[in-house]
Amino acid sequence: MFRRYGQHCVATFAPDEVRVLRKVATEVVGLLTDGFEHGDPVVDRLFPDTYPTNAEDSAEFRRFTEGDLKTGKIDQAGAILAALPSSAGGEVRLDEEAAEAWLRALNDARLAMGVRLDISAETDLGEELDDAVLTDPSSSRVFQLSVYAYLGYLQESLLTALTE
């Protein structure tokens, strides 16, 4: 997918890929703005307690850092939206700074989806996807697991291109 060309990481996206990435990035922004609520397992995963055994210290730390962290995550998702081609698809060309923003945004999206899909470090994604297809090939779970896997592939290809 992503390849290194000089100082840029470049990939060409089909229209369906653009739609999926635009939807994922938009949902992350929505989660961090309109849907931001402590107690939501996704928010808790994206903003874990710094001091899990000390609620007062965690709240104090959050008070000083959460706004900047949230803004950074929104900006990173915005970097995906800004770089995506039109709905017809096309090329994305990222400099190092934009590529790093994409990596962080893709990671946030995967963390959020992983929580919603109940994926853990022990989950065999291929097996999970196979089971979902056998259960109901047209289910939303099959689509969501496929998107989760695609984001992982995209993240890996971008990281490889960035470090070449």
GUTIZA-547736 format. One record per atom (N, C-alpha, C): residue number from 1; atom name; x, y, z. Coordinates in pm, whole numbers, plus 50000, padded with zeros to 5 digits. Layout:
BEGIN
+-----+------+-------+-------+-------+
|  nr | atom |     X |     Y |     Z |
+-----+------+-------+-------+-------+
| NUM |   CA |     X |     Y |     Z |
...
+-----+------+-------+-------+-------+
This chain:
BEGIN
+-----+------+-------+-------+-------+
|  nr | atom |     X |     Y |     Z |
+-----+------+-------+-------+-------+
|   1 |    N | 50084 | 49882 | 50000 |
|   1 |   CA | 50000 | 50000 | 50000 |
|   1 |    C | 50089 | 50125 | 50000 |
|   2 |    N | 50142 | 50168 | 50118 |
|   2 |   CA | 50231 | 50284 | 50121 |
|   2 |    C | 50371 | 50243 | 50075 |
|   3 |    N | 50431 | 50331 | 50000 |
|   3 |   CA | 50569 | 50314 | 49954 |
|   3 |    C | 50643 | 50444 | 49979 |
|   4 |    N | 50772 | 50433 | 49998 |
|   4 |   CA | 50855 | 50552 | 50022 |
|   4 |    C | 50906 | 50604 | 49888 |
|   5 |    N | 50885 | 50733 | 49864 |
|   5 |   CA | 50938 | 50803 | 49747 |
|   5 |    C | 51004 | 50930 | 49795 |
|   6 |    N | 51136 | 50926 | 49805 |
|   6 |   CA | 51209 | 51042 | 49856 |
|   6 |    C | 51171 | 51070 | 50000 |
|   7 |    N | 51122 | 51189 | 50025 |
|   7 |   CA | 51083 | 51230 | 50160 |
|   7 |    C | 50936 | 51205 | 50191 |
|   8 |    N | 50868 | 51134 | 50101 |
|   8 |   CA | 50724 | 51113 | 50118 |
|   8 |    C | 50686 | 50965 | 50123 |
|   9 |    N | 50578 | 50938 | 50192 |
|   9 |   CA | 50513 | 50807 | 50190 |
|   9 |    C | 50390 | 50825 | 50102 |
|  10 |    N | 50378 | 50738 | 50001 |
|  10 |   CA | 50275 | 50756 | 49900 |
|  10 |    C | 50191 | 50628 | 49887 |
|  11 |    N | 50061 | 50646 | 49874 |
|  11 |   CA | 49969 | 50534 | 49850 |
|  11 |    C | 49857 | 50583 | 49761 |
|  12 |    N | 49801 | 50489 | 49688 |
|  12 |   CA | 49685 | 50518 | 49605 |
|  12 |    C | 49565 | 50446 | 49665 |
|  13 |    N | 49457 | 50521 | 49684 |
|  13 |   CA | 49337 | 50467 | 49748 |
|  13 |    C | 49223 | 50460 | 49648 |
|  14 |    N | 49151 | 50347 | 49651 |
|  14 |   CA | 49030 | 50330 | 49571 |
|  14 |    C | 48917 | 50407 | 49638 |
|  15 |    N | 48811 | 50436 | 49563 |
|  15 |   CA | 48699 | 50511 | 49621 |
|  15 |    C | 48643 | 50448 | 49750 |
|  16 |    N | 48630 | 50315 | 49754 |
|  16 |   CA | 48579 | 50250 | 49875 |
|  16 |    C | 48672 | 50272 | 49994 |
|  17 |    N | 48801 | 50268 | 49970 |
|  17 |   CA | 48898 | 50291 | 50078 |
|  17 |    C | 48888 | 50434 | 50130 |
|  18 |    N | 48872 | 50528 | 50040 |
|  18 |   CA | 48857 | 50668 | 50080 |
|  18 |    C | 48733 | 50684 | 50167 |
|  19 |    N | 48622 | 50623 | 50126 |
|  19 |   CA | 48498 | 50633 | 50205 |
|  19 |    C | 48516 | 50574 | 50345 |
|  20 |    N | 48581 | 50458 | 50353 |
|  20 |   CA | 48601 | 50393 | 50482 |
|  20 |    C | 48691 | 50479 | 50570 |
|  21 |    N | 48802 | 50526 | 50516 |
|  21 |   CA | 48894 | 50609 | 50596 |
|  21 |    C | 48829 | 50740 | 50639 |
|  22 |    N | 48752 | 50800 | 50551 |
|  22 |   CA | 48682 | 50924 | 50586 |
|  22 |    C | 48582 | 50899 | 50699 |
|  23 |    N | 48509 | 50788 | 50690 |
|  23 |   CA | 48411 | 50754 | 50793 |
|  23 |    C | 48480 | 50725 | 50927 |
|  24 |    N | 48586 | 50649 | 50925 |
|  24 |   CA | 48658 | 50615 | 51048 |
|  24 |    C | 48714 | 50741 | 51113 |
|  25 |    N | 48780 | 50826 | 51035 |
|  25 |   CA | 48838 | 50949 | 51092 |
|  25 |    C | 48730 | 51042 | 51145 |
|  26 |    N | 48619 | 51052 | 51075 |
|  26 |   CA | 48508 | 51136 | 51119 |
|  26 |    C | 48448 | 51082 | 51248 |
|  27 |    N | 48437 | 50950 | 51260 |
|  27 |   CA | 48384 | 50891 | 51383 |
|  27 |    C | 48477 | 50915 | 51502 |
|  28 |    N | 48607 | 50911 | 51479 |
|  28 |   CA | 48702 | 50941 | 51587 |
|  28 |    C | 48685 | 51085 | 51633 |
|  29 |    N | 48674 | 51177 | 51538 |
|  29 |   CA | 48653 | 51318 | 51573 |
|  29 |    C | 48522 | 51333 | 51652 |
|  30 |    N | 48416 | 51267 | 51606 |
|  30 |   CA | 48287 | 51273 | 51677 |
|  30 |    C | 48296 | 51217 | 51817 |
|  31 |    N | 48369 | 51109 | 51832 |
|  31 |   CA | 48386 | 51049 | 51965 |
|  31 |    C | 48458 | 51146 | 52059 |
|  32 |    N | 48554 | 51219 | 52005 |
|  32 |   CA | 48634 | 51309 | 52087 |
|  32 |    C | 48570 | 51446 | 52109 |
|  33 |    N | 48461 | 51472 | 52040 |
|  33 |   CA | 48392 | 51600 | 52057 |
|  33 |    C | 48253 | 51574 | 52114 |
|  34 |    N | 48158 | 51545 | 52027 |
|  34 |   CA | 48019 | 51528 | 52069 |
|  34 |    C | 47998 | 51408 | 52161 |
|  35 |    N | 48071 | 51299 | 52136 |
|  35 |   CA | 48049 | 51177 | 52212 |
|  35 |    C | 48144 | 51155 | 52327 |
|  36 |    N | 48222 | 51257 | 52363 |
|  36 |   CA | 48325 | 51240 | 52466 |
|  36 |    C | 48264 | 51230 | 52604 |
|  37 |    N | 48280 | 51113 | 52664 |
|  37 |   CA | 48219 | 51091 | 52794 |
|  37 |    C | 48304 | 50992 | 52873 |
|  38 |    N | 48357 | 51037 | 52985 |
|  38 |   CA | 48430 | 50944 | 53072 |
|  38 |    C | 48333 | 50836 | 53118 |
|  39 |    N | 48382 | 50717 | 53126 |
|  39 |   CA | 48296 | 50604 | 53158 |
|  39 |    C | 48265 | 50523 | 53033 |
|  40 |    N | 48275 | 50586 | 52915 |
|  40 |   CA | 48265 | 50513 | 52789 |
|  40 |    C | 48395 | 50432 | 52777 |
|  41 |    N | 48386 | 50301 | 52760 |
|  41 |   CA | 48508 | 50219 | 52754 |
|  41 |    C | 48608 | 50263 | 52647 |
|  42 |    N | 48559 | 50318 | 52536 |
|  42 |   CA | 48650 | 50365 | 52431 |
|  42 |    C | 48725 | 50488 | 52478 |
|  43 |    N | 48655 | 50582 | 52537 |
|  43 |   CA | 48720 | 50702 | 52590 |
|  43 |    C | 48821 | 50663 | 52697 |
|  44 |    N | 48782 | 50571 | 52783 |
|  44 |   CA | 48873 | 50525 | 52888 |
|  44 |    C | 48996 | 50457 | 52830 |
|  45 |    N | 48983 | 50390 | 52716 |
|  45 |   CA | 49098 | 50325 | 52652 |
|  45 |    C | 49189 | 50429 | 52587 |
|  46 |    N | 49129 | 50531 | 52526 |
|  46 |   CA | 49210 | 50635 | 52461 |
|  46 |    C | 49273 | 50731 | 52561 |
|  47 |    N | 49211 | 50744 | 52679 |
|  47 |   CA | 49260 | 50833 | 52784 |
|  47 |    C | 49266 | 50755 | 52916 |
|  48 |    N | 49357 | 50660 | 52927 |
|  48 |   CA | 49361 | 50578 | 53049 |
|  48 |    C | 49405 | 50660 | 53170 |
|  49 |    N | 49364 | 50612 | 53287 |
|  49 |   CA | 49407 | 50676 | 53411 |
|  49 |    C | 49558 | 50665 | 53424 |
|  50 |    N | 49621 | 50776 | 53453 |
|  50 |   CA | 49766 | 50776 | 53473 |
|  50 |    C | 49802 | 50711 | 53606 |
|  51 |    N | 49718 | 50731 | 53705 |
|  51 |   CA | 49739 | 50675 | 53837 |
|  51 |    C | 49617 | 50592 | 53874 |
|  52 |    N | 49609 | 50469 | 53825 |
|  52 |   CA | 49487 | 50390 | 53844 |
|  52 |    C | 49452 | 50360 | 53990 |
|  53 |    N | 49550 | 50367 | 54077 |
|  53 |   CA | 49521 | 50339 | 54219 |
|  53 |    C | 49496 | 50465 | 54299 |
|  54 |    N | 49502 | 50582 | 54231 |
|  54 |   CA | 49482 | 50708 | 54302 |
|  54 |    C | 49392 | 50799 | 54218 |
|  55 |    N | 49264 | 50794 | 54244 |
|  55 |   CA | 49166 | 50869 | 54165 |
|  55 |    C | 49191 | 51019 | 54170 |
|  56 |    N | 49231 | 51071 | 54285 |
|  56 |   CA | 49253 | 51215 | 54298 |
|  56 |    C | 49371 | 51261 | 54212 |
|  57 |    N | 49482 | 51187 | 54215 |
|  57 |   CA | 49597 | 51222 | 54132 |
|  57 |    C | 49565 | 51208 | 53983 |
|  58 |    N | 49489 | 51105 | 53948 |
|  58 |   CA | 49449 | 51087 | 53808 |
|  58 |    C | 49363 | 51204 | 53761 |
|  59 |    N | 49269 | 51246 | 53843 |
|  59 |   CA | 49182 | 51358 | 53806 |
|  59 |    C | 49263 | 51486 | 53790 |
|  60 |    N | 49359 | 51507 | 53878 |
|  60 |   CA | 49443 | 51626 | 53870 |
|  60 |    C | 49528 | 51624 | 53743 |
|  61 |    N | 49588 | 51510 | 53714 |
|  61 |   CA | 49668 | 51496 | 53592 |
|  61 |    C | 49582 | 51520 | 53468 |
|  62 |    N | 49462 | 51459 | 53467 |
|  62 |   CA | 49369 | 51474 | 53355 |
|  62 |    C | 49331 | 51621 | 53335 |
|  63 |    N | 49312 | 51692 | 53445 |
|  63 |   CA | 49273 | 51832 | 53436 |
|  63 |    C | 49378 | 51915 | 53360 |
|  64 |    N | 49503 | 51881 | 53376 |
|  64 |   CA | 49610 | 51957 | 53312 |
|  64 |    C | 49647 | 51907 | 53173 |
|  65 |    N | 49616 | 51784 | 53139 |
|  65 |   CA | 49664 | 51727 | 53013 |
|  65 |    C | 49557 | 51688 | 52912 |
|  66 |    N | 49437 | 51660 | 52960 |
|  66 |   CA | 49336 | 51602 | 52872 |
|  66 |    C | 49298 | 51692 | 52754 |
|  67 |    N | 49288 | 51820 | 52776 |
|  67 |   CA | 49250 | 51910 | 52667 |
|  67 |    C | 49350 | 51905 | 52552 |
|  68 |    N | 49478 | 51912 | 52584 |
|  68 |   CA | 49581 | 51907 | 52480 |
|  68 |    C | 49584 | 51771 | 52411 |
|  69 |    N | 49569 | 51664 | 52490 |
|  69 |   CA | 49568 | 51530 | 52431 |
|  69 |    C | 49449 | 51513 | 52336 |
|  70 |    N | 49334 | 51561 | 52379 |
|  70 |   CA | 49215 | 51550 | 52296 |
|  70 |    C | 49232 | 51631 | 52167 |
|  71 |    N | 49282 | 51753 | 52180 |
|  71 |   CA | 49306 | 51837 | 52061 |
|  71 |    C | 49403 | 51770 | 51966 |
|  72 |    N | 49508 | 51711 | 52021 |
|  72 |   CA | 49606 | 51640 | 51937 |
|  72 |    C | 49543 | 51524 | 51862 |
|  73 |    N | 49460 | 51448 | 51929 |
|  73 |   CA | 49395 | 51334 | 51865 |
|  73 |    C | 49297 | 51381 | 51756 |
|  74 |    N | 49227 | 51488 | 51781 |
|  74 |   CA | 49136 | 51544 | 51680 |
|  74 |    C | 49216 | 51594 | 51560 |
|  75 |    N | 49326 | 51662 | 51585 |
|  75 |   CA | 49412 | 51710 | 51475 |
|  75 |    C | 49469 | 51595 | 51393 |
|  76 |    N | 49505 | 51486 | 51460 |
|  76 |   CA | 49560 | 51370 | 51389 |
|  76 |    C | 49454 | 51307 | 51299 |
|  77 |    N | 49333 | 51292 | 51349 |
|  77 |   CA | 49225 | 51240 | 51265 |
|  77 |    C | 49198 | 51339 | 51151 |
|  78 |    N | 49209 | 51469 | 51181 |
|  78 |   CA | 49193 | 51571 | 51077 |
|  78 |    C | 49300 | 51561 | 50970 |
|  79 |    N | 49419 | 51515 | 51007 |
|  79 |   CA | 49527 | 51499 | 50908 |
|  79 |    C | 49488 | 51392 | 50805 |
|  80 |    N | 49419 | 51290 | 50850 |
|  80 |   CA | 49371 | 51188 | 50755 |
|  80 |    C | 49268 | 51251 | 50663 |
|  81 |    N | 49171 | 51321 | 50722 |
|  81 |   CA | 49066 | 51383 | 50640 |
|  81 |    C | 49124 | 51483 | 50540 |
|  82 |    N | 49223 | 51560 | 50583 |
|  82 |   CA | 49282 | 51662 | 50495 |
|  82 |    C | 49360 | 51602 | 50379 |
|  83 |    N | 49422 | 51487 | 50401 |
|  83 |   CA | 49508 | 51429 | 50298 |
|  83 |    C | 49433 | 51337 | 50201 |
|  84 |    N | 49315 | 51292 | 50240 |
|  84 |   CA | 49243 | 51200 | 50154 |
|  84 |    C | 49201 | 51267 | 50023 |
|  85 |    N | 49209 | 51192 | 49913 |
|  85 |   CA | 49162 | 51247 | 49786 |
|  85 |    C | 49010 | 51252 | 49783 |
|  86 |    N | 48958 | 51300 | 49675 |
|  86 |   CA | 48812 | 51308 | 49659 |
|  86 |    C | 48752 | 51168 | 49667 |
|  87 |    N | 48623 | 51163 | 49667 |
|  87 |   CA | 48554 | 51034 | 49678 |
|  87 |    C | 48584 | 50943 | 49560 |
|  88 |    N | 48641 | 50996 | 49453 |
|  88 |   CA | 48676 | 50914 | 49337 |
|  88 |    C | 48804 | 50834 | 49362 |
|  89 |    N | 48872 | 50862 | 49473 |
|  89 |   CA | 48998 | 50793 | 49502 |
|  89 |    C | 49115 | 50867 | 49443 |
|  90 |    N | 49233 | 50816 | 49469 |
|  90 |   CA | 49354 | 50877 | 49416 |
|  90 |    C | 49470 | 50864 | 49512 |
|  91 |    N | 49570 | 50946 | 49488 |
|  91 |   CA | 49697 | 50936 | 49561 |
|  91 |    C | 49699 | 51020 | 49689 |
|  92 |    N | 49764 | 50964 | 49789 |
|  92 |   CA | 49794 | 51037 | 49913 |
|  92 |    C | 49944 | 51043 | 49924 |
|  93 |    N | 49997 | 51163 | 49949 |
|  93 |   CA | 50140 | 51184 | 49961 |
|  93 |    C | 50164 | 51252 | 50095 |
|  94 |    N | 50233 | 51181 | 50185 |
|  94 |   CA | 50253 | 51230 | 50322 |
|  94 |    C | 50401 | 51258 | 50349 |
|  95 |    N | 50429 | 51377 | 50403 |
|  95 |   CA | 50564 | 51400 | 50452 |
|  95 |    C | 50575 | 51331 | 50588 |
|  96 |    N | 50692 | 51337 | 50650 |
|  96 |   CA | 50714 | 51263 | 50774 |
|  96 |    C | 50617 | 51304 | 50884 |
|  97 |    N | 50594 | 51433 | 50899 |
|  97 |   CA | 50504 | 51481 | 51004 |
|  97 |    C | 50361 | 51431 | 50982 |
|  98 |    N | 50313 | 51439 | 50859 |
|  98 |   CA | 50178 | 51391 | 50828 |
|  98 |    C | 50168 | 51239 | 50844 |
|  99 |    N | 50273 | 51167 | 50805 |
|  99 |   CA | 50273 | 51022 | 50820 |
|  99 |    C | 50265 | 50983 | 50967 |
| 100 |    N | 50337 | 51053 | 51053 |
| 100 |   CA | 50331 | 51024 | 51196 |
| 100 |    C | 50193 | 51056 | 51254 |
| 101 |    N | 50130 | 51163 | 51206 |
| 101 |   CA | 49994 | 51195 | 51250 |
| 101 |    C | 49898 | 51085 | 51206 |
| 102 |    N | 49914 | 51037 | 51083 |
| 102 |   CA | 49830 | 50927 | 51035 |
| 102 |    C | 49849 | 50804 | 51122 |
| 103 |    N | 49974 | 50772 | 51156 |
| 103 |   CA | 50000 | 50653 | 51239 |
| 103 |    C | 49928 | 50663 | 51373 |
| 104 |    N | 49937 | 50779 | 51435 |
| 104 |   CA | 49871 | 50797 | 51566 |
| 104 |    C | 49718 | 50791 | 51551 |
| 105 |    N | 49666 | 50851 | 51445 |
| 105 |   CA | 49520 | 50848 | 51423 |
| 105 |    C | 49471 | 50707 | 51391 |
| 106 |    N | 49546 | 50634 | 51311 |
| 106 |   CA | 49508 | 50495 | 51281 |
| 106 |    C | 49512 | 50412 | 51408 |
| 107 |    N | 49611 | 50436 | 51492 |
| 107 |   CA | 49619 | 50364 | 51618 |
| 107 |    C | 49498 | 50395 | 51706 |
| 108 |    N | 49461 | 50522 | 51716 |
| 108 |   CA | 49343 | 50559 | 51794 |
| 108 |    C | 49217 | 50491 | 51740 |
| 109 |    N | 49203 | 50490 | 51608 |
| 109 |   CA | 49085 | 50427 | 51547 |
| 109 |    C | 49083 | 50277 | 51577 |
| 110 |    N | 49197 | 50212 | 51568 |
| 110 |   CA | 49204 | 50069 | 51597 |
| 110 |    C | 49176 | 50041 | 51744 |
| 111 |    N | 49229 | 50126 | 51833 |
| 111 |   CA | 49199 | 50108 | 51975 |
| 111 |    C | 49049 | 50119 | 52000 |
| 112 |    N | 48987 | 50220 | 51942 |
| 112 |   CA | 48843 | 50241 | 51960 |
| 112 |    C | 48765 | 50122 | 51905 |
| 113 |    N | 48798 | 50079 | 51785 |
| 113 |   CA | 48727 | 49966 | 51725 |
| 113 |    C | 48752 | 49838 | 51805 |
| 114 |    N | 48875 | 49821 | 51851 |
| 114 |   CA | 48909 | 49702 | 51929 |
| 114 |    C | 48824 | 49691 | 52054 |
| 115 |    N | 48800 | 49803 | 52121 |
| 115 |   CA | 48715 | 49801 | 52240 |
| 115 |    C | 48573 | 49763 | 52200 |
| 116 |    N | 48520 | 49827 | 52098 |
| 116 |   CA | 48382 | 49801 | 52056 |
| 116 |    C | 48362 | 49657 | 52008 |
| 117 |    N | 48467 | 49601 | 51945 |
| 117 |   CA | 48459 | 49466 | 51891 |
| 117 |    C | 48505 | 49360 | 51991 |
| 118 |    N | 48545 | 49404 | 52109 |
| 118 |   CA | 48593 | 49314 | 52214 |
| 118 |    C | 48715 | 49234 | 52168 |
| 119 |    N | 48810 | 49305 | 52107 |
| 119 |   CA | 48934 | 49244 | 52061 |
| 119 |    C | 49041 | 49272 | 52166 |
| 120 |    N | 49114 | 49167 | 52201 |
| 120 |   CA | 49223 | 49181 | 52299 |
| 120 |    C | 49353 | 49134 | 52234 |
| 121 |    N | 49461 | 49142 | 52310 |
| 121 |   CA | 49591 | 49098 | 52260 |
| 121 |    C | 49588 | 48949 | 52226 |
| 122 |    N | 49501 | 48873 | 52292 |
| 122 |   CA | 49494 | 48729 | 52270 |
| 122 |    C | 49404 | 48691 | 52151 |
| 123 |    N | 49331 | 48786 | 52098 |
| 123 |   CA | 49238 | 48757 | 51989 |
| 123 |    C | 49314 | 48722 | 51862 |
| 124 |    N | 49275 | 48612 | 51801 |
| 124 |   CA | 49326 | 48575 | 51669 |
| 124 |    C | 49230 | 48637 | 51568 |
| 125 |    N | 49272 | 48746 | 51506 |
| 125 |   CA | 49182 | 48822 | 51419 |
| 125 |    C | 49133 | 48739 | 51301 |
| 126 |    N | 49221 | 48657 | 51243 |
| 126 |   CA | 49180 | 48572 | 51132 |
| 126 |    C | 49072 | 48474 | 51173 |
| 127 |    N | 49090 | 48414 | 51289 |
| 127 |   CA | 48991 | 48319 | 51341 |
| 127 |    C | 48860 | 48391 | 51374 |
| 128 |    N | 48872 | 48509 | 51433 |
| 128 |   CA | 48752 | 48588 | 51467 |
| 128 |    C | 48674 | 48624 | 51341 |
| 129 |    N | 48744 | 48663 | 51237 |
| 129 |   CA | 48679 | 48699 | 51111 |
| 129 |    C | 48617 | 48576 | 51046 |
| 130 |    N | 48689 | 48464 | 51047 |
| 130 |   CA | 48634 | 48341 | 50990 |
| 130 |    C | 48505 | 48301 | 51062 |
| 131 |    N | 48506 | 48307 | 51195 |
| 131 |   CA | 48387 | 48273 | 51273 |
| 131 |    C | 48271 | 48365 | 51239 |
| 132 |    N | 48299 | 48493 | 51226 |
| 132 |   CA | 48193 | 48589 | 51194 |
| 132 |    C | 48135 | 48562 | 51055 |
| 133 |    N | 48222 | 48528 | 50960 |
| 133 |   CA | 48174 | 48498 | 50824 |
| 133 |    C | 48088 | 48372 | 50825 |
| 134 |    N | 48130 | 48270 | 50900 |
| 134 |   CA | 48051 | 48146 | 50907 |
| 134 |    C | 47916 | 48169 | 50973 |
| 135 |    N | 47914 | 48257 | 51074 |
| 135 |   CA | 47790 | 48285 | 51145 |
| 135 |    C | 47692 | 48362 | 51057 |
| 136 |    N | 47741 | 48470 | 50995 |
| 136 |   CA | 47657 | 48553 | 50909 |
| 136 |    C | 47746 | 48641 | 50822 |
| 137 |    N | 47771 | 48597 | 50699 |
| 137 |   CA | 47865 | 48670 | 50613 |
| 137 |    C | 47824 | 48814 | 50582 |
| 138 |    N | 47698 | 48847 | 50600 |
| 138 |   CA | 47653 | 48983 | 50569 |
| 138 |    C | 47639 | 49069 | 50695 |
| 139 |    N | 47688 | 49020 | 50808 |
| 139 |   CA | 47671 | 49093 | 50934 |
| 139 |    C | 47760 | 49217 | 50941 |
| 140 |    N | 47720 | 49309 | 51024 |
| 140 |   CA | 47801 | 49430 | 51044 |
| 140 |    C | 47933 | 49393 | 51112 |
| 141 |    N | 47936 | 49285 | 51190 |
| 141 |   CA | 48060 | 49242 | 51256 |
| 141 |    C | 48165 | 49203 | 51153 |
| 142 |    N | 48126 | 49134 | 51047 |
| 142 |   CA | 48220 | 49098 | 50941 |
| 142 |    C | 48280 | 49224 | 50881 |
| 143 |    N | 48196 | 49321 | 50851 |
| 143 |   CA | 48245 | 49447 | 50794 |
| 143 |    C | 48338 | 49517 | 50892 |
| 144 |    N | 48298 | 49527 | 51019 |
| 144 |   CA | 48379 | 49598 | 51118 |
| 144 |    C | 48513 | 49528 | 51142 |
| 145 |    N | 48513 | 49397 | 51149 |
| 145 |   CA | 48640 | 49324 | 51164 |
| 145 |    C | 48729 | 49343 | 51042 |
| 146 |    N | 48667 | 49348 | 50925 |
| 146 |   CA | 48743 | 49371 | 50801 |
| 146 |    C | 48807 | 49510 | 50801 |
| 147 |    N | 48732 | 49609 | 50847 |
| 147 |   CA | 48786 | 49744 | 50856 |
| 147 |    C | 48899 | 49749 | 50958 |
| 148 |    N | 48880 | 49684 | 51071 |
| 148 |   CA | 48984 | 49678 | 51174 |
| 148 |    C | 49112 | 49616 | 51117 |
| 149 |    N | 49098 | 49505 | 51044 |
| 149 |   CA | 49214 | 49439 | 50983 |
| 149 |    C | 49278 | 49531 | 50878 |
| 150 |    N | 49196 | 49597 | 50798 |
| 150 |   CA | 49248 | 49689 | 50695 |
| 150 |    C | 49327 | 49803 | 50759 |
| 151 |    N | 49276 | 49860 | 50867 |
| 151 |   CA | 49347 | 49969 | 50935 |
| 151 |    C | 49482 | 49920 | 50988 |
| 152 |    N | 49487 | 49797 | 51036 |
| 152 |   CA | 49613 | 49740 | 51082 |
| 152 |    C | 49712 | 49724 | 50968 |
| 153 |    N | 49663 | 49675 | 50855 |
| 153 |   CA | 49747 | 49661 | 50736 |
| 153 |    C | 49799 | 49797 | 50690 |
| 154 |    N | 49710 | 49894 | 50687 |
| 154 |   CA | 49748 | 50029 | 50645 |
| 154 |    C | 49852 | 50088 | 50740 |
| 155 |    N | 49830 | 50071 | 50868 |
| 155 |   CA | 49923 | 50121 | 50969 |
| 155 |    C | 50060 | 50055 | 50952 |
| 156 |    N | 50061 | 49925 | 50933 |
| 156 |   CA | 50188 | 49853 | 50916 |
| 156 |    C | 50260 | 49898 | 50790 |
| 157 |    N | 50188 | 49916 | 50681 |
| 157 |   CA | 50253 | 49956 | 50556 |
| 157 |    C | 50308 | 50098 | 50566 |
| 158 |    N | 50236 | 50186 | 50637 |
| 158 |   CA | 50284 | 50322 | 50654 |
| 158 |    C | 50408 | 50325 | 50744 |
| 159 |    N | 50406 | 50247 | 50849 |
| 159 |   CA | 50522 | 50241 | 50938 |
| 159 |    C | 50644 | 50187 | 50864 |
| 160 |    N | 50625 | 50084 | 50782 |
| 160 |   CA | 50735 | 50029 | 50703 |
| 160 |    C | 50790 | 50134 | 50606 |
| 161 |    N | 50701 | 50203 | 50538 |
| 161 |   CA | 50744 | 50306 | 50442 |
| 161 |    C | 50816 | 50419 | 50515 |
| 162 |    N | 50768 | 50456 | 50629 |
| 162 |   CA | 50827 | 50567 | 50705 |
| 162 |    C | 50968 | 50534 | 50753 |
| 163 |    N | 50992 | 50408 | 50784 |
| 163 |   CA | 51122 | 50370 | 50839 |
| 163 |    C | 51220 | 50321 | 50732 |
| 164 |    N | 51180 | 50319 | 50606 |
| 164 |   CA | 51271 | 50276 | 50499 |
| 164 |    C | 51379 | 50378 | 50473 |
+-----+------+-------+-------+-------+
